Amino acid sequence: MEKQIDKKILKKGLLPYLFLFIIILGLFYAFNVLNKDVHELSYDEFIEKLDKGKVTELVITAKGSGYIYDVSGSLSGYKDNESFESVLPLSEEVMKKIVTASDEQEFKLTVHPDPDSSSLILIIVNVLPILIFVGIAFWFFNKQMAGNRSSMDFGKSRARLNSDDNQVTFKDVAGLKEEKEEVKELIDFLKAPKKFQKLGARIPKGVLLFGPPGTGKTLLAKAVAGEAHVPFYFISGSDFVELFVGVGASRVRDMFQQAKRNAPCLIFIDEIDAVGRQRGTGLGGGHDEREQTLNQLLTEMDGFGANEGIIIIAATNRPDVLDPALLRPGRFDRQVTVNLPDVKGREEILAVHAKNKILAEGITLKNLAKRTPGFSGADLENLLNEAALLAVRRNKNEITMSEIDEATDRVLMGPAKVSHKYTENDRKLVAYHEAGHAVIGLKLRSASDVQKVTIIPRGSAGGYNMMVPSEEKLCSTKTDLLEEITGLLGGRTAEEITFGEITTGAHNDFEKATKIARAMVCEYGMSDLGPLQFEQQSGSVFLGRDYNKPQHFSNEVANEIDMEMRKIINNCHKEATDIIKKNKDLLKLIAETLLEYETLTKEQIDYLVENGKMPEENDENLESLSITRLKELAKEKGVKNYSKMSKAELLKELDSMD
């Protein structure tokens, strides 16, 4: 491949110079031709010059008849660019006269045979122009046909046949045990269909994979392609939809025609929601092109025609917007939910992505899996990659826990804003706010464990508190949700009690708390209104369907919903206030330590709560040092303006010096 690229580059580099050389050669030839002064002589004039001995050079070229000759040459007194030409019927007597004059006058005489007598010249002169004309005509005709072919291919399928290069197998798919079993059945049927047909079983015509982004839907389909030794076509849903109505339907027909010729085979349609959206939901009308494409897909999957041996696998993260006709049995018979992995699944996924990573001693994938609830497979892969990049940037030979912590923060909140300058008042406010969250998390152990507290700004947050559940649950109880709301209100409560003032820093906490409270009242039936559902859980609004969604409760009930939400929030705020007031000393201890260290890990927080102080500082681990100790080290090493630097800036400066 590299050699081909080099040749292309070489050709592109030489072509301009070759073209320039031809132009210069043509100009040189034209210049010589234009500068020549040629005199036309008649027969009598030529004989006269010959008799007077003025001929200095003579060239005679025979014509086809043998009696007509082209005569050219130069005369005495001519300049270098002057010559004469003449076409003469020469007799044998005149020829003898020329030869005799040449002997007597000693001028140069050259005789050329008839050029037409050469077969090669004959071909060049007579056949070559015809060949050139035919070649130009053929090239033009081919160009026209290519244009017509491309216009005819407009309605052809864009589905591509999977190659054998870089194949993914089920060994590369971790954390999806049940999902792999579902799709393995398809491969077994394609390999041994008689085993299923013996008992009258019919293999599903379609399998729909749906779930949150990054959970491995496309990866699972790639693994099916790697395991199945049958043709595997893959296409995106957006490849069907075009500007012109009917093109998408034509591509669907062509895709199934190709698949029939290669049956048994698999077709994978990624992001099927681009073409399979619910029909008749457009504002002011439908989308004719998309709906025609969907109609054709529905017909091909389960219409009058039979498509035996063709299995369709589709993936989407928006199953709620798909047309119901697409999801009925006979089309997508089987729907497989690909959820976020649990702790065991995360450990398996980390093991796959950690194969080529060098982890420091003491780092176990099991502990990493516990620290990353809610992470998808794509998030975990990104986490380890970010940690590896940070280790390289810090000139380390292995990935330590420090890089993994920083990578986790980057994935969740974005990079740290090292250059962002706090005023001392802002730092103190943020420290007590985050300490409030930490105190609630420590005292409400059933809710979650405090993993990390920091006042280093990231994204839009001035600081944040990482709290993970002590154990992963399938369902949340009412107590769990109330304690989660209480924890979210801990920051604002700490501000009120400590400073007697409130700030805008808790707006995201209120957003989350209000969302949980509304879900408790309207969806989960966890209020005095009873086990009623007033609203349905949904993601982003599907504008064509949900724009004019009716409200299934009265205004009086809406007022009661608001009152119940306010009641939940107020009760949780009261509980948070009681906890903070009872633990003022712990709040102050964590806040003052945060101001000194900026970031506290779970181990440091546990030691601080138990002993009332931080563990002894080790100068070998700079990141665990306080700002005071870092400034002392910076002073010893001669760092300029160290007194005005933040902890992150001091660490960066000291790392560069080491």
DAUR-V778691 format. One record per residue. N is the residue number from 1. RES is the residue in one letter. SS is DSSP state (A for helix, B for strand, O for the rest). PSI is psi in degrees with one decimal (NA if undefined). Layout:
n = (N,N)
res = (RES,RES)
ss = (SS,SS)
psi = (PSI,PSI)
//
This chain:
n = (1,2,3,4,5,6,7,8,9,10,11,12,13,14,15,16,17,18,19,20,21,22,23,24,25,26,27,28,29,30,31,32,33,34,35,36,37,38,39,40,41,42,43,44,45,46,47,48,49,50,51,52,53,54,55,56,57,58,59,60,61,62,63,64,65,66,67,68,69,70,71,72,73,74,75,76,77,78,79,80,81,82,83,84,85,86,87,88,89,90,91,92,93,94,95,96,97,98,99,100,101,102,103,104,105,106,107,108,109,110,111,112,113,114,115,116,117,118,119,120,121,122,123,124,125,126,127,128,129,130,131,132,133,134,135,136,137,138,139,140,141,142,143,144,145,146,147,148,149,150,151,152,153,154,155,156,157,158,159,160,161,162,163,164,165,166,167,168,169,170,171,172,173,174,175,176,177,178,179,180,181,182,183,184,185,186,187,188,189,190,191,192,193,194,195,196,197,198,199,200,201,202,203,204,205,206,207,208,209,210,211,212,213,214,215,216,217,218,219,220,221,222,223,224,225,226,227,228,229,230,231,232,233,234,235,236,237,238,239,240,241,242,243,244,245,246,247,248,249,250,251,252,253,254,255,256,257,258,259,260,261,262,263,264,265,266,267,268,269,270,271,272,273,274,275,276,277,278,279,280,281,282,283,284,285,286,287,288,289,290,291,292,293,294,295,296,297,298,299,300,301,302,303,304,305,306,307,308,309,310,311,312,313,314,315,316,317,318,319,320,321,322,323,324,325,326,327,328,329,330,331,332,333,334,335,336,337,338,339,340,341,342,343,344,345,346,347,348,349,350,351,352,353,354,355,356,357,358,359,360,361,362,363,364,365,366,367,368,369,370,371,372,373,374,375,376,377,378,379,380,381,382,383,384,385,386,387,388,389,390,391,392,393,394,395,396,397,398,399,400,401,402,403,404,405,406,407,408,409,410,411,412,413,414,415,416,417,418,419,420,421,422,423,424,425,426,427,428,429,430,431,432,433,434,435,436,437,438,439,440,441,442,443,444,445,446,447,448,449,450,451,452,453,454,455,456,457,458,459,460,461,462,463,464,465,466,467,468,469,470,471,472,473,474,475,476,477,478,479,480,481,482,483,484,485,486,487,488,489,490,491,492,493,494,495,496,497,498,499,500,501,502,503,504,505,506,507,508,509,510,511,512,513,514,515,516,517,518,519,520,521,522,523,524,525,526,527,528,529,530,531,532,533,534,535,536,537,538,539,540,541,542,543,544,545,546,547,548,549,550,551,552,553,554,555,556,557,558,559,560,561,562,563,564,565,566,567,568,569,570,571,572,573,574,575,576,577,578,579,580,581,582,583,584,585,586,587,588,589,590,591,592,593,594,595,596,597,598,599,600,601,602,603,604,605,606,607,608,609,610,611,612,613,614,615,616,617,618,619,620,621,622,623,624,625,626,627,628,629,630,631,632,633,634,635,636,637,638,639,640,641,642,643,644,645,646,647,648,649,650,651,652,653,654,655,656,657,658)
res = (M,E,K,Q,I,D,K,K,I,L,K,K,G,L,L,P,Y,L,F,L,F,I,I,I,L,G,L,F,Y,A,F,N,V,L,N,K,D,V,H,E,L,S,Y,D,E,F,I,E,K,L,D,K,G,K,V,T,E,L,V,I,T,A,K,G,S,G,Y,I,Y,D,V,S,G,S,L,S,G,Y,K,D,N,E,S,F,E,S,V,L,P,L,S,E,E,V,M,K,K,I,V,T,A,S,D,E,Q,E,F,K,L,T,V,H,P,D,P,D,S,S,S,L,I,L,I,I,V,N,V,L,P,I,L,I,F,V,G,I,A,F,W,F,F,N,K,Q,M,A,G,N,R,S,S,M,D,F,G,K,S,R,A,R,L,N,S,D,D,N,Q,V,T,F,K,D,V,A,G,L,K,E,E,K,E,E,V,K,E,L,I,D,F,L,K,A,P,K,K,F,Q,K,L,G,A,R,I,P,K,G,V,L,L,F,G,P,P,G,T,G,K,T,L,L,A,K,A,V,A,G,E,A,H,V,P,F,Y,F,I,S,G,S,D,F,V,E,L,F,V,G,V,G,A,S,R,V,R,D,M,F,Q,Q,A,K,R,N,A,P,C,L,I,F,I,D,E,I,D,A,V,G,R,Q,R,G,T,G,L,G,G,G,H,D,E,R,E,Q,T,L,N,Q,L,L,T,E,M,D,G,F,G,A,N,E,G,I,I,I,I,A,A,T,N,R,P,D,V,L,D,P,A,L,L,R,P,G,R,F,D,R,Q,V,T,V,N,L,P,D,V,K,G,R,E,E,I,L,A,V,H,A,K,N,K,I,L,A,E,G,I,T,L,K,N,L,A,K,R,T,P,G,F,S,G,A,D,L,E,N,L,L,N,E,A,A,L,L,A,V,R,R,N,K,N,E,I,T,M,S,E,I,D,E,A,T,D,R,V,L,M,G,P,A,K,V,S,H,K,Y,T,E,N,D,R,K,L,V,A,Y,H,E,A,G,H,A,V,I,G,L,K,L,R,S,A,S,D,V,Q,K,V,T,I,I,P,R,G,S,A,G,G,Y,N,M,M,V,P,S,E,E,K,L,C,S,T,K,T,D,L,L,E,E,I,T,G,L,L,G,G,R,T,A,E,E,I,T,F,G,E,I,T,T,G,A,H,N,D,F,E,K,A,T,K,I,A,R,A,M,V,C,E,Y,G,M,S,D,L,G,P,L,Q,F,E,Q,Q,S,G,S,V,F,L,G,R,D,Y,N,K,P,Q,H,F,S,N,E,V,A,N,E,I,D,M,E,M,R,K,I,I,N,N,C,H,K,E,A,T,D,I,I,K,K,N,K,D,L,L,K,L,I,A,E,T,L,L,E,Y,E,T,L,T,K,E,Q,I,D,Y,L,V,E,N,G,K,M,P,E,E,N,D,E,N,L,E,S,L,S,I,T,R,L,K,E,L,A,K,E,K,G,V,K,N,Y,S,K,M,S,K,A,E,L,L,K,E,L,D,S,M,D)
ss = (O,A,A,A,A,A,A,A,A,A,A,A,A,A,A,A,A,A,A,A,A,A,A,A,A,A,A,A,A,A,A,A,A,A,A,O,B,B,B,B,O,O,A,A,A,A,A,A,A,A,A,O,O,O,B,B,B,B,B,B,B,B,O,O,O,O,O,B,B,B,B,B,B,B,B,O,O,O,O,O,O,B,B,B,B,B,B,B,B,O,O,A,A,A,A,A,A,A,A,A,A,A,A,A,A,O,O,B,B,B,B,B,O,O,A,A,A,O,A,A,A,A,A,A,A,A,A,A,A,A,A,A,A,A,A,A,A,A,A,A,A,A,A,A,A,A,A,A,A,A,A,A,A,A,A,O,O,O,O,B,B,O,O,O,O,O,O,O,O,A,A,A,O,O,O,O,A,A,A,A,A,A,A,A,A,A,A,A,A,A,A,O,A,A,A,A,A,O,O,O,O,O,O,O,O,B,B,B,B,B,O,O,O,O,O,O,A,A,A,A,A,A,A,A,A,A,A,O,O,O,B,B,B,B,B,B,A,A,A,O,O,O,O,O,O,O,A,A,A,A,A,A,A,A,A,A,A,A,A,A,A,O,O,O,B,B,B,B,B,B,O,A,A,A,O,O,B,O,O,O,O,O,O,O,O,O,O,A,A,A,A,A,A,A,A,A,A,A,A,A,A,O,O,O,O,O,O,O,O,B,B,B,B,B,B,B,O,O,A,A,A,B,O,A,A,A,A,O,O,O,O,O,O,B,B,B,B,O,O,O,O,O,A,A,A,A,A,A,A,A,A,A,A,O,O,O,O,O,B,O,O,O,O,O,A,A,A,A,A,A,O,O,O,O,O,O,A,A,A,A,A,A,A,A,A,A,A,A,A,A,A,A,A,O,O,O,O,O,B,O,A,A,A,A,A,A,A,A,A,A,A,A,A,O,O,B,O,O,O,O,O,O,O,A,A,A,A,A,A,A,A,A,A,A,A,A,A,A,A,A,A,A,A,O,O,O,O,O,B,B,B,B,B,B,O,O,O,B,O,O,B,O,O,B,B,B,B,B,O,O,O,O,O,O,O,O,O,A,A,A,A,A,A,A,A,A,A,A,O,A,A,A,A,A,A,A,A,A,A,O,O,O,O,A,A,A,A,A,A,A,A,A,A,A,A,A,A,A,A,A,A,A,O,O,O,O,O,O,O,O,O,O,O,O,O,O,O,O,O,O,O,O,A,A,A,A,O,O,O,O,O,O,O,O,A,A,A,A,A,A,A,A,A,A,A,A,A,A,A,A,A,A,A,A,A,A,A,A,A,A,A,A,O,A,A,A,A,A,A,A,A,A,A,A,A,A,A,O,B,B,B,A,A,A,A,A,A,A,A,A,A,O,O,O,O,O,O,O,O,O,O,A,A,A,O,O,A,A,A,A,A,A,A,A,A,A,O,O,O,O,O,A,A,A,O,O,A,A,A,A,A,A,A,A,A,A,A,O)
psi = (-43.6,-37.7,-40.3,-41.8,-41.7,-41.1,-42.4,-43.5,-39.6,-42.3,-43.8,-32.2,-33.0,-30.3,-45.3,-39.0,-38.8,-42.7,-41.0,-38.7,-42.2,-41.8,-44.6,-41.8,-43.2,-40.2,-38.6,-42.3,-45.1,-37.6,-42.8,-40.9,-42.0,-28.9,-9.7,137.5,104.2,127.5,131.6,124.1,140.1,173.6,-47.8,-41.7,-40.0,-44.9,-38.5,-46.1,-37.0,-43.5,-34.7,-4.3,28.6,-5.5,124.5,-20.8,141.6,133.0,123.7,125.7,122.8,144.5,177.0,-33.6,-23.7,-9.7,-11.7,133.5,146.7,123.6,130.6,160.6,-157.7,155.8,161.9,139.3,-8.6,147.8,178.6,-31.5,9.9,144.7,169.6,157.6,151.2,145.4,115.0,138.7,102.1,129.4,175.0,-33.1,-41.8,-37.1,-41.4,-36.0,-40.4,-43.2,-42.5,-42.2,-36.3,-38.7,-39.6,-44.3,-11.5,43.0,160.0,126.6,125.7,131.5,124.5,141.9,175.8,119.9,-25.8,-16.2,-14.7,126.8,-37.5,-46.8,-35.8,-43.5,-45.4,-43.5,-38.9,-39.1,-37.7,-44.6,-36.4,-42.6,-41.7,-43.0,-44.7,-41.4,-43.7,-41.7,-41.3,-41.6,-42.9,-42.3,-41.3,-39.9,-42.2,-42.0,-37.6,-40.9,-41.4,-38.8,-42.0,-35.3,-33.2,-27.7,-0.3,-34.1,10.1,156.3,143.3,6.5,136.4,142.1,130.0,134.9,170.0,-2.2,139.2,48.2,143.5,137.1,176.7,-20.6,-26.3,-5.5,111.1,152.9,7.7,57.8,-52.8,-38.5,-38.6,-36.3,-37.7,-45.8,-20.4,-32.3,-34.6,-43.1,-40.5,-39.1,-40.9,-32.3,-38.0,74.7,-28.1,-30.7,-35.4,-39.6,-22.1,-37.5,12.9,17.0,141.5,125.7,144.1,141.0,-26.2,147.1,123.9,122.2,120.9,151.2,179.0,158.6,143.9,7.5,-6.7,23.7,-50.3,-36.8,-39.5,-40.3,-38.8,-36.7,-36.6,-41.3,-37.7,-32.1,-32.9,126.5,50.9,161.9,138.9,110.1,136.4,142.0,153.8,149.8,-31.3,-16.4,-15.6,-37.4,128.2,176.9,-38.0,134.2,133.0,-18.1,-43.8,-42.6,-39.4,-39.1,-35.8,-45.8,-44.9,-36.6,-44.0,-30.8,-43.6,-42.0,-38.1,-38.4,-22.3,16.9,147.0,144.4,170.5,142.6,127.5,122.3,110.0,144.6,58.8,-16.1,-17.4,-27.6,-18.6,22.1,154.4,134.0,151.7,25.5,9.8,146.4,110.8,15.3,169.2,178.0,100.7,-44.6,-48.6,-41.1,-37.6,-39.3,-44.1,-42.3,-42.2,-39.2,-41.5,-41.5,-42.5,-35.0,-38.5,76.7,-151.7,-33.2,148.9,133.4,73.3,139.3,6.3,119.7,131.1,130.7,129.2,153.6,142.5,154.6,11.5,66.4,-19.2,-20.2,-1.1,151.5,135.2,-32.1,-24.5,-25.3,-2.6,157.9,141.7,-18.0,-89.3,85.6,-34.1,130.1,120.1,120.6,122.5,95.1,173.3,141.6,149.5,-172.8,-38.1,-41.3,-38.9,-37.2,-41.1,-39.6,-42.6,-36.4,-36.6,-44.5,-12.0,5.3,-41.1,16.4,145.3,105.1,144.1,159.7,142.9,-15.9,117.3,143.0,-28.0,-43.3,-38.2,-39.1,-37.0,-29.4,-4.9,51.4,142.6,-3.9,137.8,173.7,-38.4,-36.9,-41.4,-40.3,-41.1,-36.3,-50.8,-35.4,-43.3,-39.7,-40.7,-40.3,-40.3,-39.2,-40.4,-41.9,-31.0,8.9,42.1,155.1,-5.0,162.2,119.4,176.0,-28.0,-44.8,-36.5,-40.1,-45.7,-39.8,-39.0,-44.3,-39.1,-43.0,-40.7,-44.4,-12.8,173.9,152.8,140.5,82.0,-37.8,-9.1,124.8,124.0,147.5,160.0,-34.4,-41.5,-43.0,-41.1,-40.9,-47.8,-39.9,-45.9,-34.0,-50.7,-34.1,-34.0,-45.3,-43.3,-41.6,-44.8,-42.8,-35.2,-34.8,-21.0,71.3,-28.3,-18.9,-60.9,165.5,139.9,116.9,-32.4,141.3,133.7,151.1,15.3,123.3,138.3,135.8,-129.1,0.6,139.3,-19.8,175.6,163.1,115.9,115.3,127.7,149.4,143.8,-29.2,145.5,132.4,150.7,-38.1,152.6,137.3,170.1,-37.3,-41.3,-45.4,-39.5,-40.2,-32.0,-41.7,-42.0,-42.5,-38.2,-30.2,-2.2,-35.6,-49.7,-39.9,-41.4,-38.0,-44.9,-45.5,-39.1,-45.9,-11.2,23.6,154.4,152.3,179.2,2.0,-14.4,13.6,-37.3,-34.2,-42.0,-37.7,-46.8,-43.1,-41.9,-38.7,-42.2,-44.0,-41.7,-39.4,-37.4,-39.5,-46.9,-21.4,-39.7,-7.3,32.6,52.2,178.2,-10.3,-10.8,178.9,66.2,147.1,115.7,-22.9,155.7,141.9,134.3,157.1,-137.0,149.2,132.2,99.0,-44.1,-24.9,-38.2,-0.8,-42.4,42.3,127.6,154.7,123.6,29.9,159.2,172.6,-33.2,-41.6,-37.1,-38.9,-39.7,-36.3,-45.3,-40.7,-40.2,-40.2,-44.3,-36.8,-44.3,-48.0,-43.8,-41.4,-41.0,-37.9,-37.9,-41.9,-41.3,-39.6,-42.7,-43.5,-44.6,-42.1,-36.3,-20.4,43.7,-38.9,-41.3,-39.9,-46.9,-40.1,-47.6,-41.6,-46.0,-36.7,-37.1,-40.4,-29.1,-39.0,-17.9,-34.2,133.2,132.0,173.1,-44.3,-42.0,-38.4,-45.0,-42.4,-39.7,-43.9,-38.9,-39.0,-11.0,9.2,166.1,154.6,161.8,139.9,141.6,115.2,-16.6,-28.2,91.3,-34.9,-22.1,-3.3,155.6,165.5,-37.5,-47.3,-37.4,-39.1,-33.9,-43.1,-40.8,-38.3,-42.2,-35.5,4.0,30.5,131.1,144.9,30.8,-29.3,-22.6,1.0,149.3,174.4,-42.0,-40.3,-38.2,-42.6,-43.2,-41.7,-43.0,-36.6,-41.3,-32.1,-34.1,NA)
//
